[in-house]
Amino acid sequence: MNLQRPQAIEFYRQMLLIRRFEEASSRLYMQGKIRGFLHLYIGQEAVAVGAIPALNADDYVVSHYRDHGHALARGMDPKVIMAELCGKVTGSSGGKGGSMHLFDSSRNFMGGYGIVGGQLPIAVGLALAVKYLEQGRVVMCFFGDGAVNQGEFHESLNLASLWKLPVLFFLENNLYGMGTHVDRTHAGGRDIYLTAESYKVPAAQIDGMDVVGVREATTEALARVRDGGGPVFLEAMTYRFRGHSLADPEEYRDESEVTAWRGRDPIEWFGELAVEGGLLSDADVEEIAEEVAASVRESIQFAENSAEPRLDTVYENLYG
């Protein structure tokens, strides 16, 4: 791996933080402390960690409703995220947004969106503003394979290409839109990236379980977008190890398929490779695990000790 030790440490730390944070969120959900829907990012950590830190601080990130991993990779405080998941006033949106609507304008993290594909026009609008104001920023827009059959997907790619907007469209293809395999929902099967080429948008398919490969592909794509070449489309092939949400009994996936993908766990793979290559030691791995565990415990304590929003604030910050 063409990496320096500090970068290897950060890759491993960020991916492990996402994994442990999500596992803790699952437990809190089962205890009734997180309500509504909860969509975990477990298995897809290499995409967020490989892609988002490659951005500049003033670039924009627009996410989908499986957004916890993206928020953490963008640098949002785990305590504030957990408080939001638990509906507490100390959360990023005062406890009123919840799991699917994390938002942090100070980091240009412009939210998760609960409507499938709804984030795509938002990203294109941001990119249009960036180009009009000549700000030199890039918009990174994440979406899942379920979004590509929405009209907004095609409209967004078309306008972004016509107007040469600075958008990096980032498809996280985990093979399932809720409980339906992509082979049954998209005529192109598992090669969705080819769709972008019909809009004259440069596109590539990458291994979404390889954090180093994701970083390299993202860096190359961002350079092209910043150079004024218009949008780029990356399809990261990945897999969610858990159900669509915690309400999902997962009866539609063959156990052998799940086992095979779990054998490609991005965190275990990278950790083993980094240790073998001398970038990490066993002591480093243990120290990072302890640091992450402490951070997650702190986030839980912060959320549990925070107050719920007052009833008289229910109509605040509403716009119609």
KEMI-350137 format. One record per atom (N, C-alpha, C): residue in three letters; x, y, z. Coordinates in steps of 0.1 Angstrom, whole numbers, padded with zeros to 4 digits, always signed. Last residue first. Layout:
ALAXYZ ...
END
This chain:
GLY-0425+0270+0058 GLY-0435+0265+0049 GLY-0437+0274+0037 TYR-0405+0258+0084 TYR-0406+0267+0073 TYR-0416+0261+0063 LEU-0396+0257+0118 LEU-0404+0251+0107 LEU-0406+0262+0097 ASN-0384+0266+0142 ASN-0375+0262+0130 ASN-0383+0254+0120 GLU-0409+0254+0165 GLU-0397+0263+0161 GLU-0390+0257+0149 TYR-0428+0238+0174 TYR-0431+0245+0162 TYR-0420+0255+0158 VAL-0418+0228+0198 VAL-0422+0218+0187 VAL-0424+0225+0174 THR-0412+0240+0221 THR-0403+0243+0210 THR-0407+0235+0197 ASP-0427+0231+0242 ASP-0431+0244+0236 ASP-0422+0248+0225 LEU-0415+0207+0250 LEU-0427+0207+0242 LEU-0431+0220+0235 ARG-0380+0207+0248 ARG-0392+0211+0255 ARG-0404+0210+0245 PRO-0360+0178+0240 PRO-0365+0191+0236 PRO-0378+0194+0244 GLU-0343+0162+0268 GLU-0352+0161+0256 GLU-0357+0175+0253 ALA-0309+0165+0279 ALA-0323+0167+0281 ALA-0331+0165+0267 SER-0283+0140+0284 SER-0289+0152+0278 SER-0304+0153+0279 ASN-0274+0116+0292 ASN-0275+0126+0302 ASN-0280+0140+0297 GLU-0274+0101+0268 GLU-0283+0097+0279 GLU-0284+0108+0290 ALA-0254+0115+0254 ALA-0267+0114+0249 ALA-0277+0111+0260 PHE-0231+0110+0270 PHE-0235+0124+0267 PHE-0250+0124+0263 GLN-0230+0083+0270 GLN-0232+0090+0283 GLN-0237+0104+0280 ILE-0224+0079+0243 ILE-0236+0073+0249 ILE-0240+0080+0261 SER-0199+0091+0240 SER-0211+0096+0232 SER-0224+0091+0238 GLU-0183+0076+0257 GLU-0186+0090+0260 GLU-0198+0096+0252 ARG-0183+0052+0242 ARG-0189+0053+0256 ARG-0192+0067+0260 VAL-0169+0061+0220 VAL-0183+0057+0218 VAL-0190+0057+0232 SER-0144+0067+0231 SER-0152+0077+0224 SER-0166+0074+0223 ALA-0136+0042+0241 ALA-0138+0053+0250 ALA-0147+0064+0244 ALA-0134+0028+0216 ALA-0144+0023+0226 ALA-0147+0035+0236 VAL-0112+0042+0205 VAL-0126+0043+0199 VAL-0136+0038+0209 GLU-0092+0035+0223 GLU-0095+0050+0221 GLU-0109+0051+0215 GLU-0091+0008+0219 GLU-0094+0013+0233 GLU-0099+0028+0231 ALA-0083+0006+0193 ALA-0096+0000+0197 ALA-0100+0006+0210 ILE-0058+0018+0194 ILE-0069+0025+0186 ILE-0083+0019+0190 GLU-0044-0001+0209 GLU-0046+0013+0214 GLU-0057+0020+0207 GLU-0045-0023+0192 GLU-0051-0024+0205 GLU-0054-0010+0211 VAL-0031-0013+0170 VAL-0044-0018+0168 VAL-0052-0018+0181 ASP-0006-0008+0182 ASP-0014+0003+0176 ASP-0028-0001+0175 ALA+0002-0034+0188 ALA+0000-0024+0199 ALA-0009-0013+0194 ASP+0006-0045+0164 ASP-0005-0050+0172 ASP-0008-0041+0183 SER+0012-0016+0142 SER+0017-0027+0150 SER+0005-0033+0158 LEU+0011-0005+0108 LEU+0005-0006+0121 LEU+0012-0018+0129 LEU+0029-0008+0087 LEU+0023+0005+0089 LEU+0016+0006+0103 GLY+0039-0033+0081 GLY+0046-0026+0090 GLY+0041-0012+0093 GLY+0024-0050+0066 GLY+0032-0041+0058 GLY+0040-0032+0068 GLU+0008-0064+0084 GLU+0018-0071+0077 GLU+0028-0062+0070 VAL-0008-0042+0093 VAL+0002-0048+0102 VAL+0013-0056+0095 ALA-0022-0037+0069 ALA-0013-0027+0075 ALA-0003-0032+0085 LEU-0036-0061+0066 LEU-0026-0057+0056 LEU-0017-0046+0061 GLU-0052-0061+0089 GLU-0042-0072+0087 GLU-0032-0068+0077 GLY-0067-0037+0084 GLY-0059-0039+0096 GLY-0048-0049+0094 PHE-0080-0043+0060 PHE-0071-0032+0060 PHE-0061-0034+0072 TRP-0096-0065+0068 TRP-0087-0066+0057 TRP-0076-0055+0058 GLU-0112-0054+0089 GLU-0102-0065+0092 GLU-0092-0066+0081 ILE-0125-0035+0074 ILE-0117-0031+0086 ILE-0107-0042+0089 PRO-0140-0047+0054 PRO-0130-0037+0050 PRO-0120-0033+0062 ASP-0145-0081+0050 ASP-0147-0070+0060 ASP-0136-0060+0057 ARG-0148-0103+0035 ARG-0141-0092+0029 ARG-0143-0079+0037 GLY-0165-0120+0048 GLY-0151-0124+0046 GLY-0142-0114+0040 ARG-0189-0109+0043 ARG-0183-0106+0056 ARG-0168-0111+0056 TRP-0194-0120+0018 TRP-0190-0106+0019 TRP-0184-0102+0032 ALA-0199-0147+0026 ALA-0188-0144+0016 ALA-0184-0129+0017 THR-0221-0144+0042 THR-0208-0149+0048 THR-0197-0146+0039 VAL-0240-0135+0024 VAL-0236-0127+0035 VAL-0223-0131+0041 GLU-0242-0158+0008 GLU-0238-0145+0002 GLU-0233-0136+0013 SER-0251-0177+0026 SER-0238-0179+0020 SER-0232-0166+0014 GLU-0277-0169+0031 GLU-0266-0168+0042 GLU-0252-0169+0036 ASP-0294-0148+0009 ASP-0288-0161+0011 ASP-0277-0160+0021 ARG-0320-0126+0018 ARG-0306-0128+0014 ARG-0301-0142+0018 TYR-0345-0122+0028 TYR-0344-0122+0013 TYR-0329-0125+0008 GLU-0348-0118+0054 GLU-0352-0131+0049 GLU-0350-0133+0034 GLU-0344-0096+0073 GLU-0333-0102+0064 GLU-0337-0116+0058 PRO-0361-0082+0088 PRO-0358-0095+0093 PRO-0348-0103+0084 ASP-0357-0048+0097 ASP-0356-0058+0085 ASP-0353-0072+0090 ALA-0355-0028+0114 ALA-0369-0035+0113 ALA-0369-0046+0103 LEU-0331-0017+0111 LEU-0332-0027+0122 LEU-0346-0033+0123 SER-0328-0018+0076 SER-0329-0011+0088 SER-0330-0022+0099 HIS-0316-0038+0060 HIS-0319-0025+0054 HIS-0320-0015+0066 GLY-0293-0056+0081 GLY-0305-0054+0073 GLY-0306-0040+0068 ARG-0257-0057+0078 ARG-0269-0058+0085 ARG-0281-0056+0076 PHE-0237-0053+0060 PHE-0236-0066+0067 PHE-0249-0068+0075 ARG-0238-0041+0028 ARG-0242-0038+0042 ARG-0243-0052+0049 TYR-0213-0037+0005 TYR-0223-0046+0010 TYR-0226-0042+0024 THR-0201-0024-0028 THR-0200-0027-0013 THR-0211-0035-0008 MET-0187-0007-0053 MET-0194-0020-0050 MET-0191-0024-0036 ALA-0192+0025-0062 ALA-0184+0017-0053 ALA-0192+0004-0049 GLU-0190+0044-0089 GLU-0199+0033-0084 GLU-0190+0024-0075 LEU-0188+0078-0097 LEU-0181+0066-0092 LEU-0191+0056-0086 PHE-0187+0103-0120 PHE-0196+0093-0114 PHE-0187+0081-0110 VAL-0183+0138-0123 VAL-0177+0125-0124 VAL-0186+0115-0116 PRO-0190+0170-0140 PRO-0193+0159-0130 PRO-0185+0146-0133 GLY-0164+0192-0153 GLY-0178+0188-0150 GLY-0179+0176-0141 GLY-0138+0201-0155 GLY-0143+0191-0165 GLY-0157+0186-0163 GLY-0125+0217-0138 GLY-0136+0223-0147 GLY-0141+0213-0157 ASP-0108+0207-0120 ASP-0102+0212-0132 ASP-0112+0218-0142 ARG-0124+0195-0102 ARG-0118+0208-0099 ARG-0112+0215-0111 VAL-0128+0170-0115 VAL-0139+0179-0113 VAL-0134+0193-0110 ARG-0102+0159-0114 ARG-0109+0162-0127 ARG-0120+0172-0126 ALA-0098+0157-0087 ALA-0089+0165-0095 ALA-0095+0169-0108 LEU-0118+0139-0080 LEU-0119+0152-0075 LEU-0110+0162-0083 ALA-0108+0115-0092 ALA-0121+0121-0097 ALA-0122+0136-0093 GLU-0085+0111-0078 GLU-0084+0113-0092 GLU-0097+0120-0097 THR-0096+0107-0052 THR-0086+0118-0055 THR-0085+0121-0069 THR-0111+0084-0057 THR-0118+0097-0053 THR-0108+0109-0056 ALA-0092+0065-0062 ALA-0102+0068-0072 ALA-0109+0081-0069 GLU-0078+0065-0037 GLU-0071+0068-0050 GLU-0081+0072-0061 ARG-0099+0058-0019 ARG-0092+0071-0018 ARG-0085+0074-0031 VAL-0105+0032-0028 VAL-0115+0043-0028 VAL-0109+0056-0027 GLY-0081+0019-0023 GLY-0086+0020-0037 GLY-0096+0031-0038 VAL-0081+0020+0005 VAL-0071+0026-0003 VAL-0075+0029-0017 VAL-0104+0006+0012 VAL-0103+0020+0015 VAL-0092+0027+0008 ASP-0123-0016-0003 ASP-0109-0013-0003 ASP-0107+0002+0000 MET-0149-0020-0009 MET-0144-0027+0004 MET-0129-0024+0006 GLY-0156-0010-0033 GLY-0159-0003-0022 GLY-0156-0009-0008 ASP-0138-0009-0061 ASP-0141-0018-0050 ASP-0143-0010-0038 ILE-0156+0009-0088 ILE-0145+0006-0079 ILE-0148-0004-0068 GLN-0162+0020-0120 GLN-0167+0012-0109 GLN-0155+0008-0101 ALA-0167+0053-0134 ALA-0159+0041-0132 ALA-0165+0033-0120 ALA-0173+0079-0159 ALA-0177+0070-0148 ALA-0167+0058-0146 PRO-0181+0111-0172 PRO-0170+0101-0170 PRO-0174+0092-0157 VAL-0210+0117-0188 VAL-0204+0119-0175 VAL-0193+0108-0173 LYS-0228+0115-0209 LYS-0214+0120-0211 LYS-0207+0124-0198 TYR-0250+0101-0204 TYR-0251+0116-0202 TYR-0237+0123-0203 SER-0241+0076-0207 SER-0251+0081-0217 SER-0254+0096-0215 GLU-0226+0072-0185 GLU-0219+0075-0198 GLU-0228+0080-0208 ALA-0242+0065-0165 ALA-0237+0078-0165 ALA-0231+0082-0178 THR-0246+0038-0169 THR-0257+0047-0172 THR-0252+0061-0173 LEU-0224+0025-0160 LEU-0225+0027-0174 LEU-0236+0036-0178 TYR-0228+0021-0133 TYR-0220+0033-0137 TYR-0220+0035-0152 ILE-0241-0002-0130 ILE-0249+0010-0130 ILE-0241+0022-0136 ASP-0238-0031-0132 ASP-0229-0021-0138 ASP-0237-0008-0141 ARG-0255-0050-0123 ARG-0245-0045-0113 ARG-0235-0035-0120 GLY-0281-0043-0144 GLY-0276-0052-0134 GLY-0266-0045-0125 GLY-0294-0027-0161 GLY-0279-0028-0163 GLY-0273-0037-0153 ALA-0319-0026-0152 ALA-0317-0034-0165 ALA-0302-0036-0167 HIS-0327-0031-0119 HIS-0320-0022-0129 HIS-0316-0031-0140 THR-0340-0049-0103 THR-0345-0036-0104 THR-0339-0027-0114 ARG-0328-0073-0101 ARG-0342-0074-0104 ARG-0348-0060-0105 ASP-0302-0068-0094 ASP-0304-0075-0106 ASP-0319-0075-0111 VAL-0304-0057-0068 VAL-0303-0048-0079 VAL-0305-0055-0093 HIS-0329-0073-0048 HIS-0316-0073-0054 HIS-0316-0064-0066 THR-0348-0059-0022 THR-0348-0063-0036 THR-0334-0062-0042 GLY-0353-0047+0003 GLY-0352-0062+0002 GLY-0350-0067-0012 MET-0337-0018-0002 MET-0345-0024+0008 MET-0343-0040+0007 GLY-0318-0027-0027 GLY-0327-0015-0024 GLY-0338-0021-0015 TYR-0287-0041-0027 TYR-0301-0042-0023 TYR-0307-0029-0021 LEU-0260-0036-0034 LEU-0267-0047-0041 LEU-0282-0048-0038 ASN-0248-0014-0027 ASN-0247-0025-0017 ASN-0256-0037-0022 ASN-0232+0010-0041 ASN-0240-0001-0046 ASN-0238-0013-0036 GLU-0231+0042-0038 GLU-0228+0031-0029 GLU-0237+0019-0032 LEU-0221+0066-0060 LEU-0231+0055-0058 LEU-0225+0044-0049 PHE-0216+0098-0061 PHE-0209+0086-0055 PHE-0220+0076-0052 PHE-0207+0124-0082 PHE-0218+0115-0079 PHE-0212+0102-0074 LEU-0193+0153-0077 LEU-0189+0140-0077 LEU-0200+0131-0073 VAL-0198+0183-0095 VAL-0204+0173-0086 VAL-0196+0160-0088 PRO-0197+0211-0108 PRO-0186+0204-0100 PRO-0192+0195-0090 LEU-0212+0210-0140 LEU-0212+0214-0126 LEU-0202+0206-0118 LYS-0219+0214-0168 LYS-0205+0211-0163 LYS-0204+0216-0149 TRP-0244+0216-0178 TRP-0239+0228-0172 TRP-0225+0226-0167 LEU-0248+0189-0186 LEU-0251+0200-0195 LEU-0243+0213-0191 SER-0243+0175-0163 SER-0234+0173-0175 SER-0236+0185-0184 ALA-0263+0183-0146 ALA-0249+0185-0142 ALA-0239+0184-0153 LEU-0286+0176-0160 LEU-0283+0190-0158 LEU-0268+0192-0154 ASN-0282+0147-0160 ASN-0284+0154-0172 ASN-0280+0169-0171 LEU-0282+0140-0133 LEU-0270+0138-0142 LEU-0271+0146-0154 SER-0308+0149-0126 SER-0296+0155-0120 SER-0284+0152-0128 GLU-0325+0133-0141 GLU-0325+0148-0143 GLU-0313+0154-0138 HIS-0318+0108-0131 HIS-0315+0111-0145 HIS-0316+0126-0148 PHE-0326+0111-0104 PHE-0313+0106-0108 PHE-0309+0111-0122 GLU-0353+0118-0104 GLU-0343+0128-0100 GLU-0329+0124-0104 GLY-0366+0094-0111 GLY-0365+0104-0121 GLY-0354+0114-0118 GLN-0350+0064-0098 GLN-0359+0076-0096 GLN-0356+0086-0107 ASN-0333+0045-0100 ASN-0345+0043-0108 ASN-0355+0054-0106 VAL-0313+0050-0082 VAL-0310+0052-0097 VAL-0322+0050-0105 ALA-0318+0045-0056 ALA-0321+0058-0061 ALA-0320+0059-0076 GLY-0308+0020-0049 GLY-0323+0021-0050 GLY-0327+0035-0056 ASP-0281+0023-0046 ASP-0286+0017-0059 ASP-0301+0019-0061 GLY-0277+0055-0030 GLY-0277+0040-0031 GLY-0282+0036-0044 PHE-0254+0083-0028 PHE-0268+0077-0029 PHE-0266+0062-0031 PHE-0237+0113-0022 PHE-0238+0099-0020 PHE-0253+0095-0022 CYS-0219+0139-0036 CYS-0233+0134-0034 CYS-0233+0119-0033 MET-0199+0165-0031 MET-0199+0151-0032 MET-0212+0146-0027 VAL-0190+0194-0048 VAL-0201+0188-0041 VAL-0200+0173-0043 VAL-0163+0217-0045 VAL-0169+0205-0051 VAL-0180+0200-0042 ARG-0154+0252-0052 ARG-0158+0241-0044 ARG-0162+0229-0052 GLY-0150+0276-0065 GLY-0140+0266-0066 GLY-0142+0254-0057 GLN-0167+0297-0067 GLN-0161+0295-0054 GLN-0151+0284-0054 GLU-0184+0312-0085 GLU-0170+0309-0088 GLU-0162+0307-0075 LEU-0211+0314-0084 LEU-0203+0323-0075 LEU-0188+0321-0076 TYR-0217+0293-0102 TYR-0222+0307-0104 TYR-0214+0317-0096 LYS-0207+0271-0089 LYS-0201+0275-0102 LYS-0205+0290-0105 VAL-0222+0270-0065 VAL-0208+0270-0065 VAL-0202+0276-0078 ALA-0248+0267-0076 ALA-0244+0279-0068 ALA-0229+0281-0068 LEU-0245+0242-0088 LEU-0248+0254-0096 LEU-0245+0267-0089 ALA-0241+0227-0064 ALA-0231+0228-0074 ALA-0233+0240-0084 LEU-0266+0229-0052 LEU-0254+0234-0046 LEU-0243+0237-0056 GLY-0281+0216-0072 GLY-0284+0230-0069 GLY-0272+0237-0062 VAL-0271+0191-0070 VAL-0269+0198-0082 VAL-0272+0213-0080 ALA-0279+0184-0044 ALA-0265+0184-0047 ALA-0262+0192-0060 ILE-0307+0184-0047 ILE-0300+0193-0037 ILE-0286+0195-0041 PRO-0311+0163-0065 PRO-0313+0177-0070 PRO-0307+0187-0060 LEU-0302+0142-0046 LEU-0296+0145-0059 LEU-0298+0159-0064 GLN-0318+0137-0024 GLN-0306+0145-0022 GLN-0299+0149-0036 GLY-0339+0120-0032 GLY-0342+0134-0029 GLY-0329+0143-0028 GLY-0334+0093-0034 GLY-0330+0101-0045 GLY-0332+0116-0043 VAL-0358+0087-0010 VAL-0349+0081-0019 VAL-0346+0089-0031 ILE-0360+0108+0017 ILE-0366+0105+0005 ILE-0356+0099-0005 GLY-0343+0115+0038 GLY-0351+0103+0040 GLY-0358+0099+0027 TYR-0309+0125+0037 TYR-0323+0128+0032 TYR-0331+0115+0032 GLY-0285+0143+0057 GLY-0290+0130+0051 GLY-0305+0133+0047 GLY-0266+0173+0051 GLY-0277+0165+0055 GLY-0278+0151+0049 MET-0243+0187+0044 MET-0256+0193+0041 MET-0268+0183+0043 PHE-0216+0197+0058 PHE-0223+0184+0057 PHE-0238+0188+0056 ASN-0200+0219+0063 ASN-0206+0218+0050 ASN-0212+0203+0047 ARG-0195+0222+0089 ARG-0186+0213+0081 ARG-0191+0211+0067 SER-0215+0238+0097 SER-0201+0242+0100 SER-0191+0234+0093 SER-0238+0224+0092 SER-0234+0234+0083 SER-0220+0239+0085 ASP-0247+0194+0096 ASP-0238+0202+0102 ASP-0232+0212+0092 PHE-0271+0168+0102 PHE-0268+0180+0095 PHE-0257+0188+0103 LEU-0291+0139+0098 LEU-0280+0145+0104 LEU-0275+0157+0095 HIS-0315+0124+0093 HIS-0314+0138+0089 HIS-0303+0145+0097 MET-0319+0099+0102 MET-0319+0101+0087 MET-0316+0115+0083 SER-0320+0101+0130 SER-0310+0093+0123 SER-0309+0096+0109 GLY-0331+0135+0139 GLY-0330+0120+0141 GLY-0320+0114+0131 GLY-0342+0160+0141 GLY-0339+0155+0128 GLY-0338+0140+0129 LYS-0345+0170+0167 LYS-0357+0169+0159 LYS-0355+0163+0145 GLY-0323+0174+0183 GLY-0331+0162+0186 GLY-0343+0161+0177 GLY-0310+0196+0174 GLY-0318+0197+0186 GLY-0327+0186+0189 SER-0294+0187+0154 SER-0306+0195+0150 SER-0315+0196+0162 SER-0274+0174+0168 SER-0270+0184+0158 SER-0282+0192+0153 GLY-0284+0174+0204 GLY-0281+0168+0191 GLY-0278+0179+0180 THR-0293+0183+0227 THR-0278+0186+0224 THR-0274+0180+0211 VAL-0318+0174+0230 VAL-0317+0188+0226 VAL-0302+0191+0223 LYS-0323+0141+0216 LYS-0319+0150+0226 LYS-0316+0164+0221 GLY-0327+0118+0201 GLY-0337+0128+0202 GLY-0335+0138+0213 CYS-0308+0100+0196 CYS-0316+0097+0208 CYS-0327+0108+0210 LEU-0295+0111+0175 LEU-0302+0098+0173 LEU-0311+0095+0184 GLU-0284+0133+0188 GLU-0294+0135+0178 GLU-0302+0122+0175 ALA-0265+0121+0204 ALA-0276+0128+0210 ALA-0287+0131+0200 MET-0248+0111+0184 MET-0256+0102+0192 MET-0267+0108+0199 ILE-0238+0135+0174 ILE-0246+0126+0165 ILE-0254+0117+0174 VAL-0225+0145+0196 VAL-0236+0153+0190 VAL-0244+0144+0181 LYS-0205+0126+0200 LYS-0215+0129+0210 LYS-0227+0136+0205 PRO-0190+0126+0176 PRO-0198+0115+0179 PRO-0209+0117+0190 ASP-0189+0155+0156 ASP-0187+0150+0170 ASP-0196+0138+0173 MET-0179+0152+0122 MET-0189+0155+0132 MET-0186+0148+0145 GLY-0162+0144+0102 GLY-0156+0150+0114 GLY-0167+0155+0124 ARG-0168+0129+0081 ARG-0167+0143+0078 ARG-0162+0151+0091 ALA-0172+0105+0092 ALA-0160+0106+0084 ALA-0158+0121+0080 LEU-0196+0109+0105 LEU-0184+0107+0113 LEU-0172+0109+0105 ALA-0213+0112+0083 ALA-0212+0123+0092 ALA-0199+0121+0101 HIS-0211+0087+0071 HIS-0206+0099+0064 HIS-0204+0111+0073 GLY-0222+0071+0090 GLY-0208+0069+0087 GLY-0202+0081+0079 HIS-0249+0080+0091 HIS-0240+0081+0103 HIS-0225+0080+0099 ASP-0266+0077+0069 ASP-0257+0088+0069 ASP-0248+0089+0081 ARG-0287+0066+0052 ARG-0277+0058+0059 ARG-0265+0066+0061 TYR-0300+0085+0037 TYR-0305+0082+0050 TYR-0297+0072+0058 HIS-0274+0103+0020 HIS-0287+0096+0020 HIS-0290+0093+0035 SER-0258+0136+0017 SER-0258+0122+0020 SER-0272+0116+0018 VAL-0233+0158+0005 VAL-0248+0156+0006 VAL-0250+0140+0007 VAL-0208+0180+0013 VAL-0212+0166+0013 VAL-0227+0165+0014 TYR-0187+0205-0002 TYR-0200+0201+0004 TYR-0201+0186+0003 ASP-0156+0221+0008 ASP-0164+0214-0001 ASP-0177+0209+0006 ASP-0140+0233+0027 ASP-0151+0241+0022 ASP-0159+0234+0011 ALA-0121+0214+0032 ALA-0130+0217+0043 ALA-0142+0225+0038 ASN-0118+0190+0005 ASN-0114+0202+0012 ASN-0124+0206+0023 LEU-0118+0154+0006 LEU-0124+0167+0002 LEU-0117+0178+0010 ALA-0109+0131+0016 ALA-0102+0136+0004 ALA-0107+0150+0000 PRO-0127+0122+0035 PRO-0115+0130+0040 PRO-0106+0135+0028 ILE-0146+0108+0018 ILE-0149+0121+0024 ILE-0136+0129+0028 ALA-0134+0082+0009 ALA-0138+0093+0000 ALA-0139+0107+0007 GLY-0127+0064+0028 GLY-0118+0066+0016 GLY-0121+0078+0008 VAL-0148+0065+0045 VAL-0134+0069+0050 VAL-0125+0071+0039 ALA-0170+0057+0030 ALA-0170+0070+0036 ALA-0156+0074+0040 VAL-0160+0031+0021 VAL-0164+0041+0012 VAL-0163+0055+0018 ALA-0154+0016+0044 ALA-0143+0020+0035 ALA-0147+0030+0025 GLU-0179+0009+0055 GLU-0171+0020+0061 GLU-0160+0024+0052 GLN-0199-0009+0051 GLN-0196+0001+0040 GLN-0186+0012+0044 GLY-0203-0024+0073 GLY-0198-0031+0061 GLY-0194-0021+0050 ILE-0228-0005+0087 ILE-0218-0015+0089 ILE-0216-0023+0077 TYR-0246+0015+0088 TYR-0236+0016+0077 TYR-0226+0005+0078 LEU-0282+0012+0095 LEU-0267+0011+0098 LEU-0258+0010+0086 HIS-0309+0030+0101 HIS-0302+0023+0090 HIS-0287+0023+0092 LEU-0337+0031+0119 LEU-0323+0032+0121 LEU-0316+0023+0110 PHE-0368+0049+0126 PHE-0360+0039+0118 PHE-0345+0042+0120 GLY-0379+0054+0159 GLY-0381+0056+0144 GLY-0373+0045+0137 ARG-0354+0059+0185 ARG-0367+0055+0180 ARG-0368+0059+0165 ILE-0333+0049+0210 ILE-0334+0055+0197 ILE-0347+0050+0190 LYS-0341+0035+0232 LYS-0335+0049+0234 LYS-0334+0056+0221 GLY-0349+0009+0231 GLY-0359+0019+0230 GLY-0354+0033+0232 GLN-0330-0010+0230 GLN-0334-0006+0243 GLN-0345+0005+0243 MET-0325-0011+0203 MET-0332-0023+0209 MET-0336-0020+0223 TYR-0310+0013+0201 TYR-0323+0012+0194 TYR-0331+0000+0200 LEU-0287+0007+0215 LEU-0296+0017+0220 LEU-0310+0016+0214 ARG-0276-0012+0197 ARG-0280-0016+0211 ARG-0290-0006+0217 SER-0272+0004+0175 SER-0281-0008+0174 SER-0286-0012+0188 SER-0253+0021+0184 SER-0266+0026+0181 SER-0276+0015+0180 ALA-0231+0003+0187 ALA-0237+0009+0199 ALA-0251+0015+0196 GLU-0226-0002+0160 GLU-0230-0013+0169 GLU-0237-0008+0182 GLU-0219+0024+0152 GLU-0231+0018+0147 GLU-0236+0006+0155 PHE-0195+0027+0166 PHE-0206+0037+0168 PHE-0220+0030+0164 ARG-0180+0007+0155 ARG-0184+0006+0170 ARG-0195+0016+0173 ARG-0178+0017+0128 ARG-0183+0003+0132 ARG-0188+0002+0146 ILE-0166+0042+0131 ILE-0179+0041+0125 ILE-0186+0027+0129 LEU-0142+0035+0143 LEU-0151+0043+0150 LEU-0165+0042+0145 LEU-0130+0020+0123 LEU-0134+0013+0135 LEU-0144+0022+0143 MET-0126+0040+0104 MET-0134+0029+0100 MET-0139+0022+0113 GLN-0108+0057+0119 GLN-0121+0062+0114 GLN-0131+0051+0111 ARG-0086+0040+0123 ARG-0093+0046+0134 ARG-0107+0051+0130 TYR-0077+0034+0097 TYR-0082+0023+0106 TYR-0090+0029+0118 PHE-0070+0059+0087 PHE-0080+0051+0080 PHE-0086+0041+0090 GLU-0051+0067+0107 GLU-0064+0075+0106 GLU-0074+0066+0098 ILE-0030+0049+0102 ILE-0036+0050+0115 ILE-0050+0056+0114 ALA-0024+0056+0076 ALA-0029+0042+0079 ALA-0036+0042+0092 GLN-0014+0081+0079 GLN-0026+0079+0071 GLN-0033+0066+0074 PRO+0009+0076+0094 PRO-0002+0085+0100 PRO-0015+0083+0092 ARG+0025+0059+0076 ARG+0019+0054+0088 ARG+0008+0063+0094 GLN+0015+0063+0041 GLN+0024+0066+0053 GLN+0017+0062+0065 LEU+0011+0041+0014 LEU+0006+0049+0025 LEU+0017+0052+0034 ASN+0005+0022-0009 ASN+0013+0034-0010 ASN+0008+0044+0001 MET+0008-0012+0000 MET+0000+0000+0000 MET+0009+0012+0000 
END
